[in-house]
């Protein structure tokens, strides 16, 4: 019996050690994923903004999210009912019971609202505004960001200063010919610089897409490694229980044999 106790203690400690190692491995994997995500987020955010600038130039709404459909939106009364269910949960959180109740009564729209009421309301309001804008003829191209870009402004200011100095040296500053030269220069630089601006925004947008792809891969790697760590921890615990059970069973069997031999003797 003493041997069984030792076997049980040893197997239990071994299982704890292996499970602890798996837990630390999971923590390290999580740390590396969080670090990778933090490092790549500036590139991703810059790419998203660049893509929004490109979209606005051609009349697209950078805030448009096709997953928000006003025709499926909850009514104000329904949202109030979901709010009441949320308040019934611990710490004003939905909880499993609340999720089942909301899903049964309001479906996926109710669950989406419960997850973030503010985002849901904002998204639906943006979608309604977009529908109204489309009905009125669509969004108009917005070139504000292009005209305010540092590259365009630098070339514009340098060119205007050069024309001003040239006109002043000939005594033609603010004359008709000077104004005509400025107008032609502004039109030409706008046409020449727009292609450069578009390519720069496209390159930034591509960097954001690459960062997003890298984040997706990092997330998949973390999920795979984390699953392996959790399975290893479970296997270690199961192996410890199995080993302990075998040891105890052997000890009991040995004790039974000894008692049988003693009774027979």
VODO-847915 format. One line per 3 residues: number of its first residue (from 0); for each residue y, z, x of C-alpha. Coordinates in pm, whole numbers. Each point is the difference from the previous one (the first is absolute). Last residue first. Layout:
# residues N
NUM = Y,Z,X  ...;
# end
This chain:
# residues 265
264 = -2076,535,-267  62,-208,-307  313,191,-90;
261 = 136,-33,356  -83,-373,12  173,-54,-333;
258 = 302,200,115  20,-200,322  -31,-329,-187;
255 = 276,102,-238  227,96,287  -62,-336,164;
252 = 82,-182,-323  313,207,-43  109,-80,355;
249 = -78,-369,-42  199,-12,-323  290,181,162;
246 = 5,-243,290  -31,-305,-227  282,126,-217;
243 = 222,62,301  -64,-350,127  76,-150,-339;
240 = 316,205,-44  124,-100,344  -86,-367,-62;
237 = 197,8,-326  302,152,175  -14,-257,279;
234 = -50,-286,-244  302,111,-201  218,19,312;
231 = -124,-341,112  76,-141,-345  354,137,17;
228 = 52,-145,347  -140,-340,-102  224,-9,-306;
225 = 300,85,215  -83,-278,246  -26,-258,-278;
222 = 311,120,-186  197,26,323  -99,-353,99;
219 = 99,-129,-345  336,174,23  61,-140,347;
216 = -85,-348,-127  243,33,-289  266,134,235;
213 = -51,-296,233  34,-242,-291  321,173,-109;
210 = 137,-19,356  -79,-374,11  175,-49,-334;
207 = 304,188,127  12,-214,312  -20,-309,-219;
204 = 300,122,-200  194,45,322  -88,-357,104;
201 = 99,-135,-341  330,188,14  73,-155,340;
198 = -102,-346,-121  226,24,-303  294,115,211;
195 = -47,-289,243  -17,-248,-287  314,148,-153;
192 = 194,-22,327  57,-376,4  89,-36,-369;
189 = 235,298,10  147,-111,333  84,-341,-146;
186 = 166,132,-314  206,258,188  107,-257,261;
183 = 106,-246,-266  211,265,-171  157,118,327;
180 = 86,-356,102  161,-65,-338  207,318,28;
177 = 120,-104,347  84,-349,-120  206,142,-283;
174 = 188,233,232  -85,367,46  42,-35,380;
171 = 118,-351,94  220,87,298  -235,-178,238;
168 = -109,318,181  -17,174,-337  -242,-260,-138;
165 = -235,40,298  21,378,-11  -75,6,-370;
162 = -288,-246,40  -157,216,269  48,317,-203;
159 = -162,-166,-300  -296,-110,210  -55,341,153;
156 = 34,174,-337  -246,-237,-168  -254,13,283;
153 = 6,380,-7  -6,25,-380  -298,-234,-25;
150 = -200,193,259  104,340,-136  -125,-81,-353;
147 = 265,47,-269  -9,-363,-118  -378,7,-8;
144 = -20,334,-184  243,-124,-265  -185,-327,-63;
141 = -141,92,-342  -160,-281,-200  41,52,-375;
138 = -268,179,-196  -136,-171,-306  153,-194,-288;
135 = 76,264,-263  -367,43,-93  -81,61,367;
132 = 269,268,17  -136,170,-312  -354,-7,140;
129 = 126,140,331  181,280,-178  -319,89,-188;
126 = -199,7,326  260,222,167  -15,240,-296;
123 = -380,4,18  5,80,371  262,274,-40;
120 = -190,166,-285  -328,-10,190  156,114,327;
117 = 160,299,-176  -317,95,-190  -216,1,315;
114 = -374,59,-40  34,75,-371  154,-345,-61;
111 = -287,-172,175  -253,207,-192  166,-89,-331;
108 = 6,-369,87  -368,16,97  -107,118,-345;
105 = 227,181,-246  -221,230,-206  -330,13,190;
102 = 169,-38,338  244,280,-77  -282,234,-107;
99 = -221,-82,298  291,44,237  90,333,-163;
96 = -351,133,50  -1,-110,362  339,150,85;
93 = 339,-115,-131  230,226,196  261,236,-147;
90 = -110,277,238  -331,21,-188  -20,-250,-285;
87 = 160,36,-344  324,-147,133  -177,-327,80;
84 = -124,-32,-359  355,49,-130  131,-267,237;
81 = -266,-240,-131  126,63,-354  359,-60,109;
78 = -105,-328,158  -161,-101,-329  318,77,-194;
75 = 215,-198,244  -234,-295,-44  -252,-88,266;
72 = 38,-342,162  -256,-274,-68  250,-273,-96;
69 = 230,122,275  -254,-109,265  34,177,334;
66 = -271,-132,237  219,-301,74  233,213,217;
63 = 344,-155,43  230,195,230  76,-295,229;
60 = 111,-207,-305  -28,-366,93  308,-222,-8;
57 = -65,-207,311  220,210,226  -134,315,-166;
54 = -354,-83,108  94,-43,364  184,331,0;
51 = -295,174,-167  -235,-137,263  228,141,268;
48 = -1,341,-171  -380,2,-20  -28,-104,364;
45 = 231,280,109  -212,249,-197  -321,-125,161;
42 = 143,11,351  137,352,-54  -337,106,-154;
39 = -209,-102,301  36,315,214  -34,238,-296;
36 = -314,-178,-120  -154,10,346  78,371,33;
33 = -145,74,-345  -316,-194,89  -34,176,335;
30 = 46,341,-161  -257,-80,-269  -251,-107,262;
27 = 64,322,193  -49,208,-315  -323,-186,-77;
24 = -129,67,351  88,367,-40  -199,12,-324;
21 = -295,-177,158  -2,251,285  12,288,-247;
18 = -298,-148,-186  -190,-23,328  81,360,93;
15 = -77,131,-348  -335,-182,0  -87,148,338;
12 = 95,348,-121  -221,-36,-307  -290,-135,207;
9 = 26,292,240  22,266,-270  -293,-144,-196;
6 = -217,-35,311  84,355,111  -84,136,-344;
3 = -322,-197,-6  -96,131,343  58,356,-119;
0 = -230,-69,-289;
# end
